[in-house]
């Protein structure tokens, strides 16, 4: 099977300044891609750009708040202006919350949806013409929460389920035109998303997160995503927890719900 070649391709990564986004910039850059790194953190972007250039990777950065449609349009436009097109769009930016729905203000869920779903949608819309011209690829960083329930993360799970509905449907429209779509559903990765998780009142959550299994290193996760993209896969379940969750949630959904609630969320439902 021939692999997709990313040399000299223009790769846009959202949420690029830390964790998985940063690792993806380096992985695609190491393959010869030209990187457009978008993030809301200007100082972290400056550090990323310096590190990318130090390793010989061609890159530019752009400050982009994914909850703002205008920022998404400008970020994509800057990529096109700098490099003449876009070959790969990595919709990686995301935020989460940790709070039972009964104690979550609706604005918190709107904020999560604005970044995780609408940010990805706005970037994709802005880049789509270029992606179709280049017969490019869209990589969507979803989660186990994109196909299974996640206790005390109703807004986060809703945003990830929405990504699956949107991009699975979009694939049916653009795959005949040569544009591939890869959905990535990891369990837990060592990123900054949990450090910045919102509580139900919109402030930062104070309690630690329970997890299942071990957190994957961003570099290792980025390597698996790159390999799946090169093979033009449609879905990547990159770890044992994501693979077991996929099958148990489908074959025994009640069992999955009980196990997930027991391992991840009873302390939040109790208000601790």
MIVODREN-530071 format. One record per atom (N, C-alpha, C): residue in one letter; z, y negated, x negated. Coordinates in steps of 0.1 Angstrom, whole numbers, plus 5000, padded with zeros to 4 digits. Each point is the difference from the previous one (the first is absolute). Example, Ala and Ser with C-alpha at 12.3 -4.5 7.8 and 13.67 -1.06 7.14 Angstrom:
A507850574868/A500049885009/A500049884991/S499349895004/S500049894991/S500849895008/
***
This chain:
X500050124992/X500049885008/X500049884991/X499149905003/X499949884992/X501249915005/X500549924991/X501149915002/X499549865001/X500649925008/X499649865001/X500549934987/X499049924995/X500349934987/X500549855003/X501149974995/X500649865002/X499749914989/X499250034990/X499749914989/X499349885005/X500549884996/X499349875004/X500149975015/X500850085007/X500149985014/X501149895002/X499949935011/X501049895003/X501050065010/X501250014996/X501150065008/X501049895004/X500249985013/X501049915005/X501250085004/X501249954995/X501250075003/X501049905006/X500550035012/X501049915006/X501450054997/X500949915000/X501450044996/X500050054986/X499349934991/X499650054987/X501149974989/X500949925003/X500949954989/X501150104996/X500350105008/X501150094996/X499850145005/X500750094995/X500050145005/X498750065000/X499650065011/X498850075001/X498849914998/X500049885005/X498849914999/X499749974985/X501149984993/X499849974985/X499450124993/X500650125003/X499550124994/X498550035004/X499649975012/X498650025004/X499149904992/X500549884998/X499149914992/X499850054986/X501050064994/X499850054987/X499250135000/X500150085010/X499350135000/X498549975002/X499649925010/X498649975002/X499549924988/X500849914995/X499649924988/X499750094988/X500850104998/X499850104989/X498750075002/X499550015012/X498750075003/X498849914998/X500349874996/X498949904999/X499849915011/X500850015011/X499949915011/X500449864997/X499449915007/X500449864999/X501049975012/X501249954997/X501150005010/X500249865006/X500250005013/X500449875007/X501450045006/X501049944994/X501450035004/X500549895010/X500450045012/X500549905010/X501450035003/X500849905000/X501450015003/X500649875004/X501149995007/X500749885003/X500849944989/X500450094990/X500949964990/X499249954988/X499949864998/X499249944990/X500550044986/X501350004998/X500550024986/X499750154996/X500250095009/X499750144997/X498550024998/X499249935007/X498650014998/X499649954986/X500649894996/X499749954986/X500450104990/X501150075001/X500450104991/X499150125000/X499550045012/X499150115001/X498749964993/X499549885003/X498749964994/X500150014984/X501149954995/X500250004986/X500050144994/X500650095007/X500150144996/X498650075001/X499349975011/X498750065001/X499049954989/X500049874998/X499249954989/X500450064986/X501350024998/X500450054987/X499550144998/X499650075010/X499550144999/X498550005001/X499449885000/X498549995001/X499450025013/X500849995011/X499550015014/X499549875005/X498849995005/X499549885007/X500749985013/X500649895003/X500849985012/X500149855003/X500249975013/X500449885005/X501150025010/X500749905003/X501150015010/X499849895011/X500750025011/X500049905011/X501350015008/X500749895002/X501250005009/X499550025014/X500650105007/X499550035013/X501250065008/X500449935011/X500950045010/X499350085010/X500250135000/X499250095009/X500249975015/X501149935003/X500249975014/X499249885005/X499349944991/X499149885003/X498650044999/X499249995011/X498650045000/X499249914990/X500449875000/X499349914991/X500150054985/X501250044996/X500250054987/X499250124997/X499950095010/X499250124998/X498549974998/X499549915008/X498649964998/X499849934987/X500949924995/X499849934988/X500150094988/X500950105001/X500150104989/X498750084998/X499550055011/X498750075000/X498949914995/X499949885005/X499049914995/X500149974985/X501249994995/X500149984986/X499550114992/X500250135005/X499550114993/X498550004999/X499449975012/X498549995000/X499449894991/X500749895000/X499649894992/X500150034985/X501050074996/X500350034986/X499050114995/X499850105008/X499350124995/X498750035008/X499749935010/X498750025007/X500150115011/X501150065002/X500150105011/X501350074999/X500150105009/X501250095001/X499550145002/X500650094991/X499750145002/X501150095006/X501249964997/X501250075005/X501049905005/X500550035012/X501249925005/X501150095002/X501149974993/X501350085001/X501049925008/X500250055012/X500949935009/X501450064998/X500749944990/X501350064995/X501249925005/X499949875002/X501149915003/X500850055013/X501350004999/X500850045012/X501449964999/X500749995011/X501449975001/X500650105010/X501350025000/X500650095009/X501349945006/X500650075009/X501449965005/X500850125001/X501349995001/X500950115002/X501049955011/X499750045012/X500949965011/X499650085013/X500950045007/X499750065013/X499449905009/X499150045009/X499249915008/X500949915009/X501150065005/X500949935009/X500749884993/X500050004986/X500649894993/X499049934991/X498750015004/X498949944992/X499449895009/X500049884994/X499349895007/X498550025000/X499349975012/X498650025000/X499249934989/X500549894995/X499349934990/X499950084987/X501050084998/X500050094988/X498850095000/X499850065012/X498950105001/X498749925000/X499949885006/X498849924998/X499749974986/X501049984992/X499849974986/X499550124992/X500550125003/X499650124994/X498550035004/X499749985013/X498650025004/X499149904994/X500449884998/X499249904995/X499550034986/X500950054992/X499750044986/X499350134999/X500650105006/X499550144997/X498750035008/X499949965012/X498850035008/X499049884999/X500449885005/X499149895002/X499549954986/X500850014990/X499649964986/X498950094996/X500250135001/X498950104997/X498749975008/X500249985013/X498949985008/X499249874996/X500749894997/X499449884997/X499250014986/X500750064991/X499350024987/X498750095001/X500250105008/X498850095002/X498949935007/X500349925010/X499049935007/X499249904991/X500849934991/X499449914991/X499150074990/X500450124996/X499350074989/X498950095005/X499950035013/X499250115006/X498549984996/X499549885002/X498649994997/X499650034986/X500949964990/X499850044986/X500150154998/X501050065006/X500250144999/X498950085005/X499449965011/X498850065005/X498849994991/X499849884995/X498949974990/X500150094988/X501350024995/X500250074988/X500250155002/X500150045013/X500350145004/X501350034993/X501049925002/X501350014993/X501050095007/X501349964998/X501150085004/X501249925005/X500750045010/X501249945004/X501150114998/X501149964993/X501150094998/X501249935007/X500650085009/X501149955008/X501350074996/X501049924995/X501350074997/X500850005013/X500150115006/X500850025012/X501350074995/X500450105008/X501350064997/X500150135009/X501050084997/X500450105010/X500249945013/X500549885001/X500349935013/X498749975007/X498850024994/X498849985006/X499650115010/X500650124998/X499650115009/X501250075006/X501249964996/X501350065006/X501049895003/X501050035008/X501049905003/X500949984988/X500649885000/X501049964989/X501149935007/X501250065000/X501149945007/X500449874994/X500449905009/X500549874996/X498949924992/X498750045002/X498949924994/X498949995010/X500349965013/X499050005010/X498949914997/X500349884995/X498949914996/X499150054989/X500750054990/X499250054988/X499150125005/X500650095007/X499250125005/X498949955009/X500249905008/X499049955009/X498849944992/X500449934989/X498949944992/X499250104992/X500650114996/X499350104993/X499250095009/X500550035012/X499250075010/X498849925004/X500249865001/X498949925003/X498950004989/X500450014988/X499050014989/X499250135002/X500650115003/X499350125002/X499049995011/X500449955012/X499149985011/X498849914997/X500349894993/X499049914996/X499050054990/X500550064989/X499150044989/X499350135003/X500650095007/X499350125004/X498949975009/X500249905009/X498949955009/X498949934992/X500549914991/X499049924992/X499150104992/X500750104995/X499250104992/X498850055008/X500250035012/X498950055008/X498849905002/X500349874998/X499049905001/X499349984986/X500750004989/X499549964988/X499750114990/X500550125002/X499750114991/X498550045001/X499349995011/X498650025000/X499249904992/X500649884997/X499449904992/X500450014986/X500750104996/X500350034986/X501449954996/X500849945009/X501349954996/X501150115003/X500750044990/X501150105001/X501349945003/X500950075007/X501349965003/X501050114997/X501049964991/X501050104996/X501449955005/X500650085008/X501449975004/X501050084991/X501049934995/X500950064991/X501450005006/X500750115001/X501250015008/X501150064991/X500649924991/X501150054991/X501350005008/X501050074994/X501449995006/X500749884994/X500650024988/X500749894994/X499549984985/X499749874997/X499649964987/X500949894995/X500250004987/X500949904994/X499349865000/X500149935011/X499449875002/X501049905004/X499649885002/X501049895004/X500149995015/X499350085008/X500049985014/X501450025006/X500850104996/X501350025006/X501049894995/X499849954988/X500949894996/X499949885008/X498849985006/X499849885009/X499950045015/X500650125003/X500050045014/X500749905009/X499549985012/X500749915009/X501050075009/X501149935003/X500950055010/X499649965014/X500750045010/X499549975013/X500149855004/X500849934992/X500049855003/X499049924991/X499250074992/X499149934992/X500449974986/X501350024997/X500549984986/X499850134993/X500250004987/X499850124992/X501150115004/X499550125001/X500950115003/X501050024988/X501350025004/X501050014990/X500350144996/X499850105009/X500350144997/X498950074993/X500350104991/X499050074993/X499350105009/X498850034996/X499150095008/X500350154996/X500150085010/X500050154997/X498550054999/X499850094991/X498750054998/X500050165000/X498850065001/X499950144999/X499250034987/X500550094992/X499350024987/X500249894990/X499150004990/X500149904990/X498949895002/X500349884995/X499149895000/X498950034989/X498849995004/X498950014990/X499949884991/X499650024988/X499849884991/X498649945004/X500049865000/X498749945004/X498850044992/X500150024987/X498950044992/X499550145004/X500950095003/X499650135005/X499350005013/X500549925009/X499449985014/X498649944998/X499949904992/X498749934998/X499050094994/X500450094991/X499150104995/X499450095011/X500950055009/X499550095010/X499149925010/X500349885003/X499149925009/X498749984993/X500049964988/X498749994993/X499150125000/X500750124998/X499350125000/X499450035013/X500849985011/X499550025014/X498849915003/X500149874995/X498949915003/X498850044993/X500150054988/X498850054992/X499350115007/X500850095007/X499550115007/X499649965014/X500249885004/X499649945013/X500750085011/X501350034998/X500850075011/X500349905011/X500250065012/X500349925012/X501649985002/X500750104995/X501550005002/X500750054987/X501049934996/X500850054988/X501550015004/X500550124999/X501450035002/X500550034986/X500549904993/X500250024985/X501250074995/X500950055009/X501250064995/X500550115010/X500950084995/X500550115009/X500649965013/X500749885000/X500649965012/X499049955010/X499049934995/X498949955010/X499250125005/X499850104992/X499250125005/X500850085010/X501350024997/X500850085009/X500349925013/X500149874999/X500249915012/X498850015009/X498850004994/X498750015007/X500050125009/X500350124994/X499950125008/X501250025010/X501249974995/X501250025009/X499949915012/X499649874998/X499949915011/X498950045010/X499150074996/X498950055009/X500450135007/X500550094992/X500350145006/X501350015007/X501049924995/X501350005006/X500649865001/X499449925009/X500449865000/X501549975004/X500650095008/X501449985003/X500950034988/X499650114993/X500750034988/X499949894990/X498849944998/X499849894991/X500949895003/X500049965013/X500949895004/X501450024997/X500550125002/X501450034997/X500349994985/X499250064993/X500250004985/X499949864994/X499049935005/X499849864995/X501249915003/X500550015013/X501149925004/X501350044992/X500250134998/X501250044992/X500049954986/X498850004994/X499949974986/X499949854997/X499449925010/X499749864996/X500749895008/X500550035012/X500349885008/X501249995008/X500950105000/X501250005009/X500949884996/X500149964987/X500949894997/X499549875006/X498749995001/X499449875006/X500250005015/X499850125007/X500250005014/X501549975003/X500950044991/X501449975003/X500449864996/X499049924995/X500349864998/X500649974986/X500050104991/X500749984987/X499049934991/
***
